[in-house]
Amino acid sequence: MIKLKTPEQIAAMKEAGRVSAKALRKTGELVRPGISTLELDAFAENLIRMEGGIPAFLGYGGFTGTICASLNDQIVHGIPSREVILQEGDIISIDTGAIIGGWVGDNAETFAVGEIDPALQRLLEITKQSMWDGIDAAREGNRLGDIGHAVQSLAEGAGFGVVREYVGHGVGRAMHEDPNVPNFGRAGQGIRLKKGMVIAIEPMINLGTYKTRGPFEDGWIVYTADGSPSAHFERTIAITEGDPIILTAE
């Protein structure tokens, strides 16, 4: 069931979004060769708690990190570890979430580690723009398929693969609510978007095939099927009578 939010509830969600966005930005500023993903995780947890929030991911379904730290061919749900040390030329998706006042904020970005290959830089740019194209399509009266179509058109037009198995989602007092928000689809199809819907739009775009593999023994990390790099960008937004509101903004 889709839970529409009142203007007052959307306003309250902005604080969780602000802290999530700050955690993402500040943690991303630490990305460099030689740092471990566990160090990034510890920093993000401390920041969220200092801002009065609760890490939304920590303990969720047994997840052991405050952030998801997904490196290179890892699409999502990378587990922070002292053994994973960032190297020059890597890309890393960092996903952060915070709970404040019972509301959840959720966002992600993929960062370059030092200098990266131009093909990877283009992957990051296209993935981020596909997210913004999807957000622009998230307007009252449009349909879910309009969001997916906007993302898919740009990404596949650039020659990249759009992940099917993992999608965006509703956000509220739970991190994952209805509806699912695919990053592919046909314009004009799917449920109609209504004022008060709050959703996370999060393209996961691969340099190669759209197909995935995993998760394996750890139960979390999802990889590209062909070992190609993957990028992931996400914002939580509210649908209004006009332009969508970015809730994960500082």
N, C-alpha and C positions, 0 to 999 in steps of 0.2 A: 504494500500500500504506500502510495506517495503521500508524504506529510508536507503540506504547504505551510510556510512560515509567515507569520504576521510581520508587518514592518518593524515592530518592537523586537521581535525575536531575531530578525535579520540584523538589526542594529547591535543586539547583544552578541551575535556571532562574530562581529567585526573584531572583537578583542581577542578571541581565540585565533582568528585569522591573522591579526597583527603579530602575535607572538610566534605563530608558525612561520610567517614570512620573515620575521627578524632572525629566527633560528636558522632558516634556510640561507639567508643572505650572509650572516656572520660565519656560519660553518663553511659556506662556499669560499669565503675570503681566506680560509686557512688551507685550502686545497693547494698542494705543492708536492713536488717529488720528495720522497723520504718520510712523509707523515703516514701513520697507520690509520686505518678506518676506525679503529677503536678510540684513538685520540680524538678524531672528529666526533665520534659518538659521545664521548665524555663531555666535550665542550658543549654540544647541543643540549644534552640533558641538564647541565648546570645552568645554561642560559634560560631554558624553558622554566626551570624551577625558580630561578631568580626573578623572573617576570611574573611569578604567581601562578604558573600553569603546571599541568601534569602531562608528562610525555604520553601521547595518545597511542604510540606503537608498543611501548615497553610492556611486555606481558600479554599483549593482544594475541590470543590464540597460542600463547607460549613463546611468542617472539622475544628474543633476548636483547634487542637493541632499542635505543631511542630513535635512531635514524635507520632507514634502509639505505645501504651503501652498495650500489650495483656497478661493478667495474667492467668496462669493455663489452664482452659478449654476454654479460648478465643483464637481463632485461629489467627485472624488478626483484625486490625482496632480498637483496644482498645483506648478509649478516655481518655487522661490524666485528673486526678481529684484529688483535695485535699482530697476527701473522701476515695480514694483507697490507703491504707497504706500497704506496702510490709511486709509480715510475713515470719519468718523462715520456710524454706521448700518449699516456692513458687518457681515457675519458671516464668520468664517474657520475652516475646519477645519485643524487642525494634527495631523499624524501623525508620530510619532517611533518610532524603533527603535534598539536597541543590542545589540551582541554582546559577551558576556563569557564566557570559558571555552568558547567554541565554541557557546554557546546564545544564542538570539534572544529578545528581548522586543519586543512590538509593541503600540502603543496609540494612540488618537486622541481628540480632543475638538474641539467647535466652540465658538468664543468670540465673544462680542459685542464689537464695536468701539464703545466709548462707549454712548450710548443707542440702542436699536434699536426698530423697530416692534413693537407687541404681538404681531402675527401671527408675526413671526420668533422672538420669545421663546417663544411656544407651540410652534413647530416645534422649537426646541432642547430644550425640556422634554420633549416627547413622544418625540423621538428618543432622548434619554438614558434615559428610562424604558423605552422599548421594548428597549433594550440590556439593562437590568437584568432585564426580564421574560424575555428570551431566556436570560440567564445562569441565572436561577432554574429554567428548564426543562432546563438542561444537567446532568442527573442520571443516574447509572448505571441502566440498564434502560429509560430513555426512548429516543426515536428522534430523528434529525436533524430530522424534520418537526415535532417538538414545539417545537424552538427557533424555527424559521421561523414556525410558526403563532403563537407568542406575540408575536413582533415584529410580524408582519403584522396581527394582530387589533387591537392597540393603535393602530398607525400609520394603518391604513386606516379604523378606527373614528373617528379624529379628522379624517378627510378628506384625508389626505396620500397621496402616491405612494411606493411601496416599490420601490427600484431592483432590477431582476432580474439585469442583466448582470454585476454586481460583487458578490462575496459574501465571507463570512468564510472561514477556512481553518485547517488544522492548522499548528502551530508547533513547532519543535524546533531541530535544528542547521541546518536550512534555514528561511528566513522563510516559505516557502509549502510546506506538506506536505499530504498527504491527511488528512482529507476536505475537500471544499468544504462551506461552511456557509451555505446560502441564508438570506435574511431573509424568506422566504415559504415556505409549504408547508402540508401537512395533518398534523394531529396523528396520531400513531401510525404514520406512514409514514417510510420511509428507514432507513438503517442504525442498528443499535442502539448506543447510547452505552455505552462500557465504561470502567471504572476505568483510569486511566493515559493516557487521551486528553488531549492538550493542544491547545486550539483558540482562535482569535481570533474573537470574536463582534463584528460591526461593522455595525450598521444604517446604511444610507445612505438617507435619507428626504427626499423633495422636497415643497416647498410645493404644487406642481402635479402634472403628469403624472409617472408612474414612468419614462417613456421617456427615453433618453439620446441624445447625439450626440457624435461624436468617438471617440477622439482624432484630431486633424488633423495638421498639418505637424510639430508638435513630438513627436508619437508618444506623448504621455503624458496630457495634460489631458482629462478627460471632463466634459461639460456636461449640464445638463438640456435636454431637447429643446425645451421651451417658454420657456426663459430664467428660470424660477422659481428661487428660492434653494433650496439643499440643505444638510442637516446630516448630520454623520457622527460617531459615537461608537464607540469600540472598547476592549475589554479582552482580554488573554490570560488564559485560565483553564485549570485542570486539573480533570478529572472524577475524583471520589473515591467512596468508599462512602457518603459523606454529602453535605454541602454542597459546591458547587464552590469551589475555591480561586482567588482572584484573584492571579495571578502578577505582574501589572503594578501593584504597590502599593508605596508607600514604607515 
